[in-house]
Amino acid sequence: MKAAVIGAGWAGLAAAVALREAGAKVTVFEAGHTPGGRARRVFHGEFDTPLDNGQHLLSGAYRHTLALMRRVGRNPDALLMRRPLRLASLDGRFRLSAPRLPAPLHLAVAVLGARGLSWSDRFGMLRLMRGLKAMSWAPPRDWTVLQLLRHYAQSDTLIRQLWDPLCLAALNTPTAQACAGLYARVLRDSLGGRREASDLLLPCTDLSALWPDAAARHLTMRYGSTVRQLQPSQDGVVVNQERFDAAVLAVPPAFAARLLDEPLREAGAGGLLDALKSFDYLPIATLNLRLAGSWRLPEPMMMLREDPARGHLGQWLFDRARLVGDDKTGELAVVASAAVGVAERNRQPVIEALIDQVAEQAARHPARLPPLPEIRAAELFIEKRATFAAVPGLTRPLNTTPWRALALAGDWTDTGYPGVLEGAVMSGLAAARTLNPRAV
Ligand SMILES: Cc1cc2nc3c(=O)[nH]c(=O)nc-3n(C[C@H](O)[C@H](O)[C@H](O)COP(=O)(O)OP(=O)(O)OC[C@H]3O[C@@H](n4cnc5c(N)ncnc54)[C@H](O)[C@@H]3O)c2cc1C
């Protein structure tokens, strides 16, 4: 089979690997110049090692992603720093740490031993987890996360301290708008599963080097090659005037809608076209900082306290120098999810406020951290359409299309997950399977 994959994000590359392993000759069309899509390497002159277009975090529950890394010869144990679930705020006021005990004991001990929570909040957390389990992790379809949290009487402190930042990290959507069902699914697979599933996996290389580079080496890659024409039929797909036996369209839904507008209308599949057009998107901002000297954080990833009125928009801080094993330098990444409106603001004040947030909260840490060293370089990446808004009632397309020869892939397809890497990989594998049942 001669197959085309359009889009070299994690979804498209997963599909390409599976199709190739099943014997297809695969050509990947990618508009950009780096494999990885929204999770890719970016070079920057003022930083010694490559950056990413945005700091990412994986979890022990990402089993399809971890298995795929191994399939292309990459060792997740060497490339990802695996840490037991530990959420600690930079100001030292909050800490939740799961011991290496079998599930669900690890979680119970973590919750009961959490610092910065009242006993009533600790029991409140356990009540929520028990309640979700009792409803088979499937809250009513139209509930927001905030409704779910209120239903289980979670206090404002607990929501602000824990559930808000976790929801932003997993769904990139604030609790007041986010879909309770998707949140429950993430909690089920991470906190409700085996202990290892709740581990945090922090990339020790750039995101393209994790596995997309290795996958691309075995594929025919056409970089800088934007697909502008797509003509699907039952027994083949014409891509930019070149015929393939089958194709996977693994681009964001708005682009898929543009490419398939006419064919879908002609096929009477207006419902799918509407679904492709119906997504809203939310941004994520990542501030990369190169410091004048080494500055070790107590944890490689720490929570930040938000104060939007002061521009303190970050929720997470990553010690990137520690992740790449560099003891001599200091490099940080500050992540601000659902950073609505940031792209429209003047960059310099946004950067300064985020640096101020880090310096101020570090100064409060009880372990008396040394002051933040001088900043040598600061680069703010803003992905305006980082993920789709994970709101209730979304109609997410399946991998199939009206044509046997064309499949859809992307984190936005009906994966059961929000817009995350694991969902992207799962969708790519599923798309490959719809074209060739031997592709797994
Ligand atoms: C800043 C940021 C932080 C994130 N943090 C996390 C995190 O911590 N954990 C997590 O799990 N997920 C995170 N995500 C989400 C994760 O990155 C995405 O879910 C995942 O990368 C989506 O992959 P995809 O293959 O579905 O789509 P994309 O990565 O968008 O891939 C689509 C590809 O198609 C290409 N393309 C588009 N149109 C065309 C065309 N016409 N012709 C050819 N090529 C085309 C694009 O260039 C792109 O490479 C984050 C995302 C961002 C942006």
The ligand as a MOL file (V3000), in Angstrom:
LIG
                    3D

  0  0  0     0  0            999 V3000
M  V30 BEGIN CTAB
M  V30 COUNTS 53 58 0 0 0
M  V30 BEGIN ATOM
M  V30 1 C 2.3810 24.9220 24.5230 0
M  V30 2 C 1.7370 23.5750 24.6160 0
M  V30 3 C 1.8560 22.8400 25.7860 0
M  V30 4 C 1.2590 21.5840 25.8680 0
M  V30 5 N 1.4450 20.8240 26.9960 0
M  V30 6 C 1.0590 19.5320 27.0080 0
M  V30 7 C 1.4520 18.6710 28.0710 0
M  V30 8 O 2.1380 19.0740 29.0200 0
M  V30 9 N 1.0630 17.3650 28.0210 0
M  V30 10 C 0.3180 16.8670 26.9880 0
M  V30 11 O 0.0390 15.6700 26.9700 0
M  V30 12 N -0.0620 17.6660 25.9580 0
M  V30 13 C 0.2980 18.9710 25.9340 0
M  V30 14 N -0.0370 19.7800 24.8730 0
M  V30 15 C -0.9020 19.2370 23.8010 0
M  V30 16 C -0.0940 18.4190 22.7890 0
M  V30 17 O 1.0280 19.1330 22.3250 0
M  V30 18 C -1.0160 18.1040 21.6070 0
M  V30 19 O -2.1200 17.3630 22.0920 0
M  V30 20 C -0.3550 17.2750 20.5170 0
M  V30 21 O 0.9240 17.7500 20.1880 0
M  V30 22 C -1.2580 17.3020 19.2790 0
M  V30 23 O -0.6980 16.5120 18.2450 0
M  V30 24 P -1.4350 16.3500 16.8620 0
M  V30 25 O -0.5760 15.4800 16.0340 0
M  V30 26 O -2.8410 15.9570 17.1040 0
M  V30 27 O -1.5180 17.8050 16.2180 0
M  V30 28 P -0.3180 18.8620 15.7130 0
M  V30 29 O 0.8080 18.6440 16.6430 0
M  V30 30 O -0.9880 20.1230 15.6370 0
M  V30 31 O 0.0730 18.2680 14.3110 0
M  V30 32 C -0.4620 18.7260 13.1180 0
M  V30 33 C 0.6530 18.9090 12.1150 0
M  V30 34 O 0.0770 19.1480 10.8380 0
M  V30 35 C 0.8480 20.1180 10.1640 0
M  V30 36 N -0.0240 20.7090 9.1280 0
M  V30 37 C -1.1210 21.4800 9.3130 0
M  V30 38 N -1.7090 21.7530 8.1230 0
M  V30 39 C -0.9730 21.1300 7.1860 0
M  V30 40 C -1.0900 21.0200 5.7710 0
M  V30 41 N -2.0930 21.5870 5.0920 0
M  V30 42 N -0.1440 20.3040 5.1010 0
M  V30 43 C 0.8610 19.7020 5.7650 0
M  V30 44 N 1.0070 19.7720 7.1150 0
M  V30 45 C 0.0980 20.4580 7.8180 0
M  V30 46 C 1.2710 21.0700 11.2640 0
M  V30 47 O 2.4030 21.8240 10.8880 0
M  V30 48 C 1.5630 20.0970 12.4050 0
M  V30 49 O 2.9020 19.6750 12.4150 0
M  V30 50 C 0.4980 21.0670 24.7820 0
M  V30 51 C 0.3680 21.8260 23.6180 0
M  V30 52 C 0.9850 23.0580 23.5250 0
M  V30 53 C 0.8630 23.8360 22.2530 0
M  V30 END ATOM
M  V30 BEGIN BOND
M  V30 1 1 1 2
M  V30 2 1 2 3
M  V30 3 2 2 52
M  V30 4 2 3 4
M  V30 5 1 4 5
M  V30 6 1 4 50
M  V30 7 2 5 6
M  V30 8 1 6 7
M  V30 9 1 6 13
M  V30 10 2 7 8
M  V30 11 1 7 9
M  V30 12 1 9 10
M  V30 13 2 10 11
M  V30 14 1 10 12
M  V30 15 2 12 13
M  V30 16 1 13 14
M  V30 17 1 14 15
M  V30 18 1 14 50
M  V30 19 1 15 16
M  V30 20 1 16 17
M  V30 21 1 16 18
M  V30 22 1 18 19
M  V30 23 1 18 20
M  V30 24 1 20 21
M  V30 25 1 20 22
M  V30 26 1 22 23
M  V30 27 1 23 24
M  V30 28 2 24 25
M  V30 29 1 24 26
M  V30 30 1 24 27
M  V30 31 1 27 28
M  V30 32 2 28 29
M  V30 33 1 28 30
M  V30 34 1 28 31
M  V30 35 1 31 32
M  V30 36 1 32 33
M  V30 37 1 33 34
M  V30 38 1 33 48
M  V30 39 1 34 35
M  V30 40 1 35 36
M  V30 41 1 35 46
M  V30 42 1 36 37
M  V30 43 1 36 45
M  V30 44 2 37 38
M  V30 45 1 38 39
M  V30 46 1 39 40
M  V30 47 2 39 45
M  V30 48 1 40 41
M  V30 49 2 40 42
M  V30 50 1 42 43
M  V30 51 2 43 44
M  V30 52 1 44 45
M  V30 53 1 46 47
M  V30 54 1 46 48
M  V30 55 1 48 49
M  V30 56 2 50 51
M  V30 57 1 51 52
M  V30 58 1 52 53
M  V30 END BOND
M  V30 END CTAB
M  END
